[in-house]
Amino acid sequence: MDQHSLLATPDRAADENSHDLPPPPDKRSGDSVQAEKGVERYEGPWDADAAAHLLRRTMFGLRHEHWQEALTTGMDATIDKLLADRALPNPPLNTNPNEPNVALGATWVNTAPLPGMETQRRQGYKAWWFANIVGQSLSLREKMTLFWHNHFVIQDEVVNDSRISYRYLTMLRSNALGNLRTLAEQITVDPAMLIYLNGNQNNAFAPNENYARELFELFTIGKGQQIGPGNYTNYTEDDIIEAAKVLTGWLVFPRQQNIDPQFLEVLHSPDSKQFSAAFNNEMIQNSGAEEYKSLIAMIFRQEETSRFFCRNLYRWFVNHDIDDSVESRVIEPLAATLRDNNYEVKPVMRQLLASAHFYESSVRGAVIKNPVDFLAGLFRQFDIDLRHEQLNEEYTNFLTYGFGLSLLMEMAIGDPPSVAGWQPYYQEPGYYQMWINAVTLPYRTQVSDTLSNGVGIIRAGKQIVLDPTVTVAAMPTPDDPDALINELATFVYPVGISAEQHAVLKQFLVPEGLQDYVWSQAWTTFRDDPDNQVNTLIVRSRLNQLFQKLLSMAEYHLL
């Protein structure tokens, strides 16, 4: 058969519903993900699937070189590297030629804003944040930073000062794998949080309870069971009132040169603060600027605080469903580890990521990717270059387009919809399935189709495009169509594909009626003679169609 017949479009009738997304595997059967195993060490095979699962859950996108490194060095060495301390990234730089007080290529993070400049600075800050996500090394830090942003929520639009937002994010990143009690102390007097939850309006003469309420309910201990109007097993309404008094006297002055939090003794409540039986009737005496630390220490002495944090970590890294088996076999021992290690995060994450439960088959593929996982994963997994040759305004606009896509998919980094964070991490019964709807799925499909069609997206004078030959060349046996489909499926999907799906994908390499050797010859020729324009066109056309299909299948949206 003529080699040009490879350009024929394969029959797609067998997979006409390829864009219908099923729920995660645990919901396909109607059963919950139950913990058959606990936090005991995983002793199963350390194979390509296990290594890929670890990296998918801890990073944004599975990069081939990281995958191979993890497979070679083993689980423990990979977890060590994921948890290793890293230097903080350089601050965002000015790319706006109209910024009068900051030179191009200099940072604005210590410069007071000017009227009309905040929108551009905020755009540059978010572009810088997205660039750090896409450019991350083999590290858990960026995933943890976004986790803490969803936990200790602020909204950039409310803060309205990019220097303060940058300071907040740097605090999260610095403490992402550090001490949880320290992080809770720092967030309590962080300028962004003081603005967002009205802490700088909280004084002895007009107490404001906003932050105190969220500190208990969303940030540390959780409600527990309701025992009366406004009262719960973990805290009472009176506890909120007393906590607000503890937190009086803190101010921040946005839009000024100095954005450090300020404590004014005259605005602080000097009374002793009496807490309920939920906190063993503890009383906090007036200690001025250090008093908030006593409140945090009191909350962290309650065992339920450790459970609350571990449940939230579990929902972010493992699965939303926490039944009695998960609670007893996973949450309780993780919480004990957190308490035993003085609320250091690393020992808990090490125990979770090395646990037998984390690698159970029911857990793999049980999560729908959030939009940042989807977008950054696309760029990272397929080596789509988001860098620019020069630092300029177009570069910022280029990266802004990247995080702007996540906004269209209902996940705007920097601006969660409420103080509770993004709904798919707490809203029953849908949880992760809420990421997929009639608005967001077409955007996902449009992005993956456009990136993989051979033309890509032209933005800021630069082409964003997926080159499938780079990915295929990295596979062990790119000249064998059956082996290649299996290798790509393992690389791209967290769950196995059926024989029928395999056959549909193979048609893009070997259309019906042709023999496997036709693809083998085409790939070998491309590898050895890339200047053969006719053959190169054939190979790229086949692979572009294959990758469009790979990325449109429901399994690609799972973690």
C-alpha positions, -999 to +999 in steps of 0.1 A: +000+000+000+012+035-008+029+051+022+007+082+018-023+062+028-010+066+064-024+101+063-060+088+060-082+096+090-089+065+111-125+054+118-136+071+151-171+056+152-160+031+178-153+059+202-179+085+195-184+094+231-147+101+238-154+134+255-179+120+280-161+120+313-169+092+338-166+098+375-134+085+392-129+048+395-144+045+430-177+060+418-179+039+386-188+009+408-208+030+433-185+020+461-164+043+484-126+041+484-120+021+516-087+017+533-078-020+531-043-009+542-030+018+564+001+038+569+024+008+572+052+010+546+043+001+510+061-031+501+046-037+467+064-034+434+081-002+427+073-001+390+064+025+364+028+028+376+038+032+413+065+058+405+041+077+382+014+077+408+037+092+434+048+120+411+013+128+397+000+134+432+029+154+445+037+176+414+020+193+386+023+169+356+045+138+352+078+148+335+095+119+318+130+126+332+115+128+368+096+095+361+127+077+350+147+091+379+121+080+404+119+045+389+157+042+390+164+056+425+134+040+443+105+052+465+126+064+495+151+084+475+123+100+455+103+110+486+136+124+502+140+146+471+104+156+471+107+167+507+141+183+505+145+220+513+148+243+484+160+279+479+132+303+474+127+315+438+138+350+428+111+376+432+089+387+403+104+413+381+090+444+364+082+438+327+061+470+323+079+498+306+054+523+319+063+516+356+079+549+366+096+539+398+109+504+390+133+497+361+127+469+337+141+437+351+141+450+387+117+438+413+088+459+426+081+438+458+097+465+481+084+495+462+052+513+472+026+511+445+014+540+423-021+547+412-028+528+380+001+503+384-016+477+406-034+458+378-001+454+359+018+443+390-009+418+400-008+404+365+030+401+367+028+385+402+004+358+390+024+352+358+055+347+380+035+323+403+024+303+373+059+302+359+072+287+392+045+260+390+054+251+355+091+253+361+092+234+393+120+209+400+114+175+415+099+189+447+066+188+466+069+224+476+047+240+448+019+215+453+021+221+491+021+259+485-011+257+465-026+234+492-018+260+519-033+287+497-065+267+496-063+262+533-053+296+547-073+314+521-069+351+510-082+368+479-058+390+460-086+412+447-096+420+483-060+426+494-054+448+464-017+452+470+006+428+451+035+433+475+013+420+503+001+391+482+037+383+473+047+384+510+018+360+518+027+335+491+064+337+501+053+329+537+034+298+525+062+287+503+088+291+531+067+271+555+052+247+530+070+217+546+079+233+579+062+236+612+025+239+611+022+258+644+047+283+632+027+287+600-005+293+619+012+319+640+026+337+610-007+336+590-025+351+620-006+384+618+002+383+581-007+416+564-028+398+537-048+379+562-053+410+584-068+428+554-088+399+541-105+388+573-107+423+589-080+417+615-068+452+612-103+464+621-103+443+653-097+464+684-107+465+720-134+491+713-150+474+683-140+437+682-143+420+648-147+382+650-142+373+613-107+359+616-113+343+650-143+324+636-124+311+606-093+303+627-114+278+645-138+266+618-116+264+587-080+269+596-072+248+626-096+226+646-129+225+627-164+225+641-170+189+652-206+181+660-231+209+667-243+208+703-264+240+703-269+273+684-235+284+674-218+259+696-199+228+686-179+201+703-146+217+693-154+253+702-183+275+713-195+309+702-181+323+734-147+309+724-149+330+692-157+361+712-127+355+735-103+347+707-113+379+689-102+398+720-069+380+720-063+392+684-071+428+690-046+456+683-030+444+650-029+468+620-015+470+585-013+500+563-017+489+526-006+511+498+022+525+521+059+519+519+060+499+551+036+469+550+048+451+581+021+443+606+019+468+635+008+461+670-008+490+690-011+483+727-038+509+731-061+490+707-056+457+724-080+442+749-062+440+783-088+416+798-081+380+807-098+357+781-117+328+794-122+298+772-148+270+774-145+233+785-137+225+748-103+240+757-102+227+793-115+261+806-081+277+798-076+313+805-052+335+784-038+365+803-029+397+786+006+395+770+003+422+744+020+415+710+028+379+720-007+370+731-019+356+698+008+329+701-009+317+733-041+313+714-024+293+687-007+271+713-040+264+731-057+253+698-027+231+689-029+214+723-062+198+712-058+165+695-086+173+671-065+199+655-040+173+643-069+152+629-084+183+611-051+190+593-045+154+583-080+151+569-074+181+547-040+168+536-057+135+528-084+151+507-058+171+487-032+143+481-053+111+482-090+112+480-121+131+492-138+101+508-130+096+544-150+067+559-144+049+591-117+027+577-097+057+564-102+075+597-089+046+618-062+033+595-049+065+580-060+097+597-055+087+633-019+074+629-010+104+607-024+128+633-004+109+660+027+114+639+019+151+635+015+155+673+046+134+681+067+155+658+056+188+673+035+196+642+063+193+617+048+186+583+076+165+567+073+134+589+035+133+581+040+136+544+068+111+544+046+086+562+016+092+539+036+091+506+054+058+517+022+042+530+006+011+517-027+029+515-014+056+492-005+030+466-037+010+468-053+004+434-085+020+445-067+053+452-049+055+418-070+075+393-096+083+420-091+121+417-101+145+389-074+169+381-080+205+392-074+231+364-039+239+375-030+202+375-045+199+341-029+230+325+005+230+342+005+192+337+000+196+300+028+221+297+052+201+318+045+166+308+049+173+271+078+198+274+058+227+260+081+257+264+066+286+283+098+305+285+106+336+264+139+347+249+138+381+266+123+395+297+096+419+284+059+428+287+050+402+261+065+375+283+042+384+312+012+385+288+023+351+276+023+336+311-008+355+320-026+336+293-016+303+310-031+311+344-060+329+327-070+295+312-073+282+348-097+310+355-119+299+326-118+264+341-130+279+375-098+279+394-082+313+396-050+311+416-048+339+441-086+343+442-104+312+456-142+318+455-145+321+493-127+318+526-135+281+525-114+276+493-124+258+462-156+238+465-143+205+450-121+200+482-150+203+507-184+203+490-204+171+494-213+150+476-196+160+443-161+169+455-137+166+426-164+159+401-173+196+404-142+204+383-160+190+352-191+206+339-207+219+307-185+251+309-151+237+320-149+205+300-151+223+265-123+246+276-102+216+286-108+199+253-102+231+233-068+236+250-056+200+246-068+198+210-052+231+201-019+223+217-017+189+200-029+197+165+005+207+152-002+244+150-007+252+186-015+286+202+003+318+190+007+342+219+030+372+224+047+363+191+056+329+203+041+295+194+029+272+222+027+238+207+031+201+218+057+183+197+046+146+200+078+133+184+098+145+215+075+124+238+075+094+216+113+094+211+116+092+249+096+060+250+114+026+251+101+012+219+087+040+197+089+018+165+065-009+179+029+004+177+015-019+203+043-013+228+042+024+221+005+027+229+010+008+261+040+030+271+021+062+263-009+050+282+012+044+313+028+078+309-004+097+303-031+079+323-032+068+360-055+039+352-052+011+326-070+012+293-091-015+278-084-036+247-110-016+228-093+017+237-059+003+228-073-006+194-088+028+188-055+045+197-035+021+175-055+031+145-039+065+145-005+048+140-016+019+118-050+025+101-071-005+095-058-027+067-022-019+072+005-039+089+025-029+119+057-027+100+044+004+081+046+025+113+079+009+123+094+019+089+079+054+091+093+060+126+127+045+118+130+067+087+120+098+107+146+090+134+174+084+108+164+109+082+143+137+096+149+158+065+127+134+045+098+158+043+072+134+030+079+108+057+082+135+084+048+149+074+033+114+077+048+107+111+038+141+126+003+139+112-002+104+127+012+115+160-008+148+162-040+128+157-030+102+182-021+128+209-053+147+203-071+115+210-049+106+240-056+140+256-094+140+249-101+106+266-117+107+300-087+090+317-065+120+310-085+141+335-078+117+363-049+117+388 
